[in-house]
Amino acid sequence: MDEWFAQNPLMGALGGVIALGILIYMMVIMTRNVGEDLPRKSNGREVDPSLRVPPP
């Protein structure tokens, strides 16, 4: 099987193109929402800090 890959240089080029495409895709995904805060749904179980009463 190794001899077949060595005789077919297109397989090496195709692998390089696929690897480069995956790398570019991952970089786009990682840098897509930098600095943007995503809207957060309120959770009914969370306590509102303004409702807390200090101890007497």
PDB file of N, CA, C and O in Angstrom:
ATOM      1  N   MET A   1       0.827  -1.191   0.000  1.00  0.00           N
ATOM      2  CA  MET A   1       0.000   0.000   0.000  1.00  0.00           C
ATOM      3  C   MET A   1       0.871   1.254   0.000  1.00  0.00           C
ATOM      4  O   MET A   1       0.518   2.256  -0.623  1.00  0.00           O
ATOM      5  N   ASP A   2       2.008   1.202   0.698  1.00  0.00           N
ATOM      6  CA  ASP A   2       2.891   2.362   0.733  1.00  0.00           C
ATOM      7  C   ASP A   2       3.452   2.674  -0.647  1.00  0.00           C
ATOM      8  O   ASP A   2       3.667   3.840  -0.978  1.00  0.00           O
ATOM      9  N   GLU A   3       3.689   1.655  -1.449  1.00  0.00           N
ATOM     10  CA  GLU A   3       4.228   1.885  -2.784  1.00  0.00           C
ATOM     11  C   GLU A   3       3.218   2.621  -3.651  1.00  0.00           C
ATOM     12  O   GLU A   3       3.604   3.429  -4.497  1.00  0.00           O
ATOM     13  N   TRP A   4       1.926   2.353  -3.454  1.00  0.00           N
ATOM     14  CA  TRP A   4       0.906   3.006  -4.267  1.00  0.00           C
ATOM     15  C   TRP A   4       0.865   4.504  -3.977  1.00  0.00           C
ATOM     16  O   TRP A   4       0.738   5.311  -4.897  1.00  0.00           O
ATOM     17  N   PHE A   5       0.974   4.881  -2.688  1.00  0.00           N
ATOM     18  CA  PHE A   5       0.977   6.295  -2.349  1.00  0.00           C
ATOM     19  C   PHE A   5       2.232   6.975  -2.864  1.00  0.00           C
ATOM     20  O   PHE A   5       2.182   8.130  -3.284  1.00  0.00           O
ATOM     21  N   ALA A   6       3.360   6.271  -2.836  1.00  0.00           N
ATOM     22  CA  ALA A   6       4.600   6.854  -3.319  1.00  0.00           C
ATOM     23  C   ALA A   6       4.547   7.071  -4.828  1.00  0.00           C
ATOM     24  O   ALA A   6       5.176   8.003  -5.329  1.00  0.00           O
ATOM     25  N   GLN A   7       3.821   6.244  -5.557  1.00  0.00           N
ATOM     26  CA  GLN A   7       3.750   6.378  -7.003  1.00  0.00           C
ATOM     27  C   GLN A   7       2.677   7.373  -7.441  1.00  0.00           C
ATOM     28  O   GLN A   7       2.643   7.756  -8.610  1.00  0.00           O
ATOM     29  N   ASN A   8       1.819   7.792  -6.552  1.00  0.00           N
ATOM     30  CA  ASN A   8       0.735   8.696  -6.913  1.00  0.00           C
ATOM     31  C   ASN A   8       0.908  10.020  -6.166  1.00  0.00           C
ATOM     32  O   ASN A   8       0.426  10.147  -5.041  1.00  0.00           O
ATOM     33  N   PRO A   9       1.582  11.007  -6.760  1.00  0.00           N
ATOM     34  CA  PRO A   9       1.804  12.274  -6.053  1.00  0.00           C
ATOM     35  C   PRO A   9       0.522  13.079  -5.852  1.00  0.00           C
ATOM     36  O   PRO A   9       0.481  13.966  -5.000  1.00  0.00           O
ATOM     37  N   LEU A  10      -0.518  12.783  -6.620  1.00  0.00           N
ATOM     38  CA  LEU A  10      -1.773  13.523  -6.443  1.00  0.00           C
ATOM     39  C   LEU A  10      -2.402  13.245  -5.086  1.00  0.00           C
ATOM     40  O   LEU A  10      -3.086  14.104  -4.530  1.00  0.00           O
ATOM     41  N   MET A  11      -2.176  12.046  -4.547  1.00  0.00           N
ATOM     42  CA  MET A  11      -2.730  11.734  -3.233  1.00  0.00           C
ATOM     43  C   MET A  11      -2.093  12.625  -2.159  1.00  0.00           C
ATOM     44  O   MET A  11      -2.782  13.080  -1.245  1.00  0.00           O
ATOM     45  N   GLY A  12      -0.802  12.872  -2.265  1.00  0.00           N
ATOM     46  CA  GLY A  12      -0.136  13.759  -1.323  1.00  0.00           C
ATOM     47  C   GLY A  12      -0.642  15.181  -1.451  1.00  0.00           C
ATOM     48  O   GLY A  12      -0.861  15.857  -0.445  1.00  0.00           O
ATOM     49  N   ALA A  13      -0.829  15.642  -2.679  1.00  0.00           N
ATOM     50  CA  ALA A  13      -1.335  16.993  -2.905  1.00  0.00           C
ATOM     51  C   ALA A  13      -2.775  17.115  -2.396  1.00  0.00           C
ATOM     52  O   ALA A  13      -3.147  18.119  -1.790  1.00  0.00           O
ATOM     53  N   LEU A  14      -3.567  16.088  -2.650  1.00  0.00           N
ATOM     54  CA  LEU A  14      -4.955  16.112  -2.183  1.00  0.00           C
ATOM     55  C   LEU A  14      -5.017  16.137  -0.660  1.00  0.00           C
ATOM     56  O   LEU A  14      -5.829  16.858  -0.079  1.00  0.00           O
ATOM     57  N   GLY A  15      -4.172  15.363  -0.024  1.00  0.00           N
ATOM     58  CA  GLY A  15      -4.123  15.387   1.441  1.00  0.00           C
ATOM     59  C   GLY A  15      -3.712  16.747   1.976  1.00  0.00           C
ATOM     60  O   GLY A  15      -4.252  17.209   2.981  1.00  0.00           O
ATOM     61  N   GLY A  16      -2.772  17.386   1.319  1.00  0.00           N
ATOM     62  CA  GLY A  16      -2.352  18.725   1.739  1.00  0.00           C
ATOM     63  C   GLY A  16      -3.458  19.747   1.583  1.00  0.00           C
ATOM     64  O   GLY A  16      -3.645  20.604   2.447  1.00  0.00           O
ATOM     65  N   VAL A  17      -4.191  19.662   0.486  1.00  0.00           N
ATOM     66  CA  VAL A  17      -5.299  20.601   0.260  1.00  0.00           C
ATOM     67  C   VAL A  17      -6.395  20.384   1.297  1.00  0.00           C
ATOM     68  O   VAL A  17      -6.967  21.348   1.808  1.00  0.00           O
ATOM     69  N   ILE A  18      -6.687  19.137   1.607  1.00  0.00           N
ATOM     70  CA  ILE A  18      -7.717  18.846   2.614  1.00  0.00           C
ATOM     71  C   ILE A  18      -7.273  19.356   3.984  1.00  0.00           C
ATOM     72  O   ILE A  18      -8.069  19.949   4.712  1.00  0.00           O
ATOM     73  N   ALA A  19      -6.008  19.127   4.338  1.00  0.00           N
ATOM     74  CA  ALA A  19      -5.506  19.595   5.629  1.00  0.00           C
ATOM     75  C   ALA A  19      -5.541  21.118   5.701  1.00  0.00           C
ATOM     76  O   ALA A  19      -5.898  21.678   6.737  1.00  0.00           O
ATOM     77  N   LEU A  20      -5.177  21.790   4.619  1.00  0.00           N
ATOM     78  CA  LEU A  20      -5.212  23.251   4.605  1.00  0.00           C
ATOM     79  C   LEU A  20      -6.641  23.761   4.725  1.00  0.00           C
ATOM     80  O   LEU A  20      -6.890  24.751   5.412  1.00  0.00           O
ATOM     81  N   GLY A  21      -7.573  23.098   4.068  1.00  0.00           N
ATOM     82  CA  GLY A  21      -8.980  23.498   4.168  1.00  0.00           C
ATOM     83  C   GLY A  21      -9.514  23.342   5.573  1.00  0.00           C
ATOM     84  O   GLY A  21     -10.246  24.206   6.056  1.00  0.00           O
ATOM     85  N   ILE A  22      -9.159  22.252   6.243  1.00  0.00           N
ATOM     86  CA  ILE A  22      -9.598  22.046   7.621  1.00  0.00           C
ATOM     87  C   ILE A  22      -8.998  23.113   8.530  1.00  0.00           C
ATOM     88  O   ILE A  22      -9.683  23.626   9.415  1.00  0.00           O
ATOM     89  N   LEU A  23      -7.729  23.451   8.322  1.00  0.00           N
ATOM     90  CA  LEU A  23      -7.078  24.482   9.138  1.00  0.00           C
ATOM     91  C   LEU A  23      -7.749  25.840   8.962  1.00  0.00           C
ATOM     92  O   LEU A  23      -8.007  26.535   9.945  1.00  0.00           O
ATOM     93  N   ILE A  24      -8.030  26.219   7.732  1.00  0.00           N
ATOM     94  CA  ILE A  24      -8.694  27.508   7.480  1.00  0.00           C
ATOM     95  C   ILE A  24     -10.093  27.504   8.084  1.00  0.00           C
ATOM     96  O   ILE A  24     -10.509  28.503   8.671  1.00  0.00           O
ATOM     97  N   TYR A  25     -10.826  26.402   7.952  1.00  0.00           N
ATOM     98  CA  TYR A  25     -12.174  26.309   8.519  1.00  0.00           C
ATOM     99  C   TYR A  25     -12.135  26.462  10.040  1.00  0.00           C
ATOM    100  O   TYR A  25     -12.978  27.157  10.607  1.00  0.00           O
ATOM    101  N   MET A  26     -11.176  25.830  10.703  1.00  0.00           N
ATOM    102  CA  MET A  26     -11.073  25.932  12.157  1.00  0.00           C
ATOM    103  C   MET A  26     -10.722  27.350  12.588  1.00  0.00           C
ATOM    104  O   MET A  26     -11.231  27.829  13.602  1.00  0.00           O
ATOM    105  N   MET A  27      -9.859  28.030  11.835  1.00  0.00           N
ATOM    106  CA  MET A  27      -9.505  29.410  12.172  1.00  0.00           C
ATOM    107  C   MET A  27     -10.720  30.332  12.029  1.00  0.00           C
ATOM    108  O   MET A  27     -10.914  31.233  12.845  1.00  0.00           O
ATOM    109  N   VAL A  28     -11.533  30.111  11.000  1.00  0.00           N
ATOM    110  CA  VAL A  28     -12.736  30.931  10.816  1.00  0.00           C
ATOM    111  C   VAL A  28     -13.704  30.704  11.958  1.00  0.00           C
ATOM    112  O   VAL A  28     -14.287  31.659  12.473  1.00  0.00           O
ATOM    113  N   ILE A  29     -13.887  29.451  12.365  1.00  0.00           N
ATOM    114  CA  ILE A  29     -14.806  29.140  13.461  1.00  0.00           C
ATOM    115  C   ILE A  29     -14.321  29.769  14.759  1.00  0.00           C
ATOM    116  O   ILE A  29     -15.127  30.305  15.520  1.00  0.00           O
ATOM    117  N   MET A  30     -13.014  29.714  15.029  1.00  0.00           N
ATOM    118  CA  MET A  30     -12.489  30.238  16.294  1.00  0.00           C
ATOM    119  C   MET A  30     -12.555  31.759  16.354  1.00  0.00           C
ATOM    120  O   MET A  30     -12.716  32.313  17.441  1.00  0.00           O
ATOM    121  N   THR A  31     -12.436  32.450  15.230  1.00  0.00           N
ATOM    122  CA  THR A  31     -12.385  33.905  15.247  1.00  0.00           C
ATOM    123  C   THR A  31     -13.695  34.552  14.834  1.00  0.00           C
ATOM    124  O   THR A  31     -13.736  35.764  14.621  1.00  0.00           O
ATOM    125  N   ARG A  32     -14.762  33.781  14.716  1.00  0.00           N
ATOM    126  CA  ARG A  32     -16.016  34.332  14.194  1.00  0.00           C
ATOM    127  C   ARG A  32     -16.690  35.291  15.169  1.00  0.00           C
ATOM    128  O   ARG A  32     -17.133  36.360  14.747  1.00  0.00           O
ATOM    129  N   ASN A  33     -16.786  34.956  16.446  1.00  0.00           N
ATOM    130  CA  ASN A  33     -17.543  35.764  17.395  1.00  0.00           C
ATOM    131  C   ASN A  33     -16.656  36.380  18.469  1.00  0.00           C
ATOM    132  O   ASN A  33     -17.065  36.479  19.626  1.00  0.00           O
ATOM    133  N   VAL A  34     -15.460  36.791  18.105  1.00  0.00           N
ATOM    134  CA  VAL A  34     -14.564  37.369  19.099  1.00  0.00           C
ATOM    135  C   VAL A  34     -15.090  38.742  19.506  1.00  0.00           C
ATOM    136  O   VAL A  34     -15.365  39.578  18.645  1.00  0.00           O
ATOM    137  N   GLY A  35     -15.231  38.982  20.802  1.00  0.00           N
ATOM    138  CA  GLY A  35     -15.670  40.280  21.300  1.00  0.00           C
ATOM    139  C   GLY A  35     -17.169  40.468  21.346  1.00  0.00           C
ATOM    140  O   GLY A  35     -17.629  41.494  21.846  1.00  0.00           O
ATOM    141  N   GLU A  36     -17.944  39.538  20.854  1.00  0.00           N
ATOM    142  CA  GLU A  36     -19.397  39.666  20.890  1.00  0.00           C
ATOM    143  C   GLU A  36     -19.943  38.819  22.034  1.00  0.00           C
ATOM    144  O   GLU A  36     -19.658  37.626  22.135  1.00  0.00           O
ATOM    145  N   ASP A  37     -20.718  39.448  22.879  1.00  0.00           N
ATOM    146  CA  ASP A  37     -21.362  38.703  23.961  1.00  0.00           C
ATOM    147  C   ASP A  37     -22.655  38.107  23.428  1.00  0.00           C
ATOM    148  O   ASP A  37     -23.514  38.817  22.905  1.00  0.00           O
ATOM    149  N   LEU A  38     -22.776  36.819  23.565  1.00  0.00           N
ATOM    150  CA  LEU A  38     -23.993  36.156  23.116  1.00  0.00           C
ATOM    151  C   LEU A  38     -25.112  36.420  24.121  1.00  0.00           C
ATOM    152  O   LEU A  38     -24.863  36.424  25.326  1.00  0.00           O
ATOM    153  N   PRO A  39     -26.328  36.639  23.653  1.00  0.00           N
ATOM    154  CA  PRO A  39     -27.431  36.856  24.586  1.00  0.00           C
ATOM    155  C   PRO A  39     -27.640  35.620  25.459  1.00  0.00           C
ATOM    156  O   PRO A  39     -27.611  34.487  24.979  1.00  0.00           O
ATOM    157  N   ARG A  40     -27.846  35.860  26.714  1.00  0.00           N
ATOM    158  CA  ARG A  40     -27.971  34.758  27.666  1.00  0.00           C
ATOM    159  C   ARG A  40     -29.416  34.668  28.146  1.00  0.00           C
ATOM    160  O   ARG A  40     -30.017  35.670  28.535  1.00  0.00           O
ATOM    161  N   LYS A  41     -29.962  33.466  28.115  1.00  0.00           N
ATOM    162  CA  LYS A  41     -31.318  33.272  28.609  1.00  0.00           C
ATOM    163  C   LYS A  41     -31.297  33.321  30.136  1.00  0.00           C
ATOM    164  O   LYS A  41     -30.366  32.828  30.773  1.00  0.00           O
ATOM    165  N   SER A  42     -32.325  33.917  30.702  1.00  0.00           N
ATOM    166  CA  SER A  42     -32.402  33.947  32.151  1.00  0.00           C
ATOM    167  C   SER A  42     -32.812  32.574  32.670  1.00  0.00           C
ATOM    168  O   SER A  42     -33.663  31.893  32.099  1.00  0.00           O
ATOM    169  N   ASN A  43     -32.192  32.207  33.741  1.00  0.00           N
ATOM    170  CA  ASN A  43     -32.469  30.912  34.337  1.00  0.00           C
ATOM    171  C   ASN A  43     -33.380  31.137  35.543  1.00  0.00           C
ATOM    172  O   ASN A  43     -33.058  31.937  36.422  1.00  0.00           O
ATOM    173  N   GLY A  44     -34.497  30.448  35.588  1.00  0.00           N
ATOM    174  CA  GLY A  44     -35.459  30.639  36.671  1.00  0.00           C
ATOM    175  C   GLY A  44     -34.916  30.234  38.031  1.00  0.00           C
ATOM    176  O   GLY A  44     -35.428  30.679  39.059  1.00  0.00           O
ATOM    177  N   ARG A  45     -33.891  29.401  38.051  1.00  0.00           N
ATOM    178  CA  ARG A  45     -33.341  28.942  39.326  1.00  0.00           C
ATOM    179  C   ARG A  45     -32.331  29.918  39.908  1.00  0.00           C
ATOM    180  O   ARG A  45     -31.954  29.784  41.072  1.00  0.00           O
ATOM    181  N   GLU A  46     -31.882  30.903  39.123  1.00  0.00           N
ATOM    182  CA  GLU A  46     -30.907  31.862  39.633  1.00  0.00           C
ATOM    183  C   GLU A  46     -31.591  32.857  40.565  1.00  0.00           C
ATOM    184  O   GLU A  46     -32.740  33.243  40.354  1.00  0.00           O
ATOM    185  N   VAL A  47     -30.863  33.259  41.592  1.00  0.00           N
ATOM    186  CA  VAL A  47     -31.403  34.216  42.553  1.00  0.00           C
ATOM    187  C   VAL A  47     -31.016  35.615  42.114  1.00  0.00           C
ATOM    188  O   VAL A  47     -29.872  35.873  41.741  1.00  0.00           O
ATOM    189  N   ASP A  48     -31.993  36.519  42.165  1.00  0.00           N
ATOM    190  CA  ASP A  48     -31.718  37.911  41.821  1.00  0.00           C
ATOM    191  C   ASP A  48     -30.951  38.566  42.975  1.00  0.00           C
ATOM    192  O   ASP A  48     -31.444  38.564  44.103  1.00  0.00           O
ATOM    193  N   PRO A  49     -29.763  39.124  42.729  1.00  0.00           N
ATOM    194  CA  PRO A  49     -28.978  39.694  43.842  1.00  0.00           C
ATOM    195  C   PRO A  49     -29.684  40.870  44.534  1.00  0.00           C
ATOM    196  O   PRO A  49     -29.417  41.151  45.703  1.00  0.00           O
ATOM    197  N   SER A  50     -30.587  41.560  43.813  1.00  0.00           N
ATOM    198  CA  SER A  50     -31.270  42.688  44.453  1.00  0.00           C
ATOM    199  C   SER A  50     -32.295  42.221  45.485  1.00  0.00           C
ATOM    200  O   SER A  50     -32.751  43.029  46.293  1.00  0.00           O
ATOM    201  N   LEU A  51     -32.670  40.938  45.482  1.00  0.00           N
ATOM    202  CA  LEU A  51     -33.647  40.425  46.449  1.00  0.00           C
ATOM    203  C   LEU A  51     -32.987  39.947  47.739  1.00  0.00           C
ATOM    204  O   LEU A  51     -33.683  39.620  48.701  1.00  0.00           O
ATOM    205  N   ARG A  52     -31.685  39.901  47.773  1.00  0.00           N
ATOM    206  CA  ARG A  52     -31.018  39.416  48.978  1.00  0.00           C
ATOM    207  C   ARG A  52     -31.072  40.466  50.065  1.00  0.00           C
ATOM    208  O   ARG A  52     -30.792  41.642  49.832  1.00  0.00           O
ATOM    209  N   VAL A  53     -31.432  40.029  51.246  1.00  0.00           N
ATOM    210  CA  VAL A  53     -31.531  40.926  52.400  1.00  0.00           C
ATOM    211  C   VAL A  53     -30.366  40.642  53.325  1.00  0.00           C
ATOM    212  O   VAL A  53     -30.141  39.492  53.702  1.00  0.00           O
ATOM    213  N   PRO A  54     -29.615  41.683  53.701  1.00  0.00           N
ATOM    214  CA  PRO A  54     -28.508  41.437  54.631  1.00  0.00           C
ATOM    215  C   PRO A  54     -29.013  40.992  55.987  1.00  0.00           C
ATOM    216  O   PRO A  54     -30.132  41.335  56.369  1.00  0.00           O
ATOM    217  N   PRO A  55     -28.225  40.245  56.712  1.00  0.00           N
ATOM    218  CA  PRO A  55     -28.683  39.820  58.041  1.00  0.00           C
ATOM    219  C   PRO A  55     -28.800  41.006  58.982  1.00  0.00           C
ATOM    220  O   PRO A  55     -28.080  41.992  58.826  1.00  0.00           O
ATOM    221  N   PRO A  56     -29.705  40.922  59.964  1.00  0.00           N
ATOM    222  CA  PRO A  56     -29.915  42.062  60.902  1.00  0.00           C
ATOM    223  C   PRO A  56     -28.733  42.283  61.821  1.00  0.00           C
ATOM    224  O   PRO A  56     -28.758  43.190  62.652  1.00  0.00           O
TER     225      PRO A  56
END
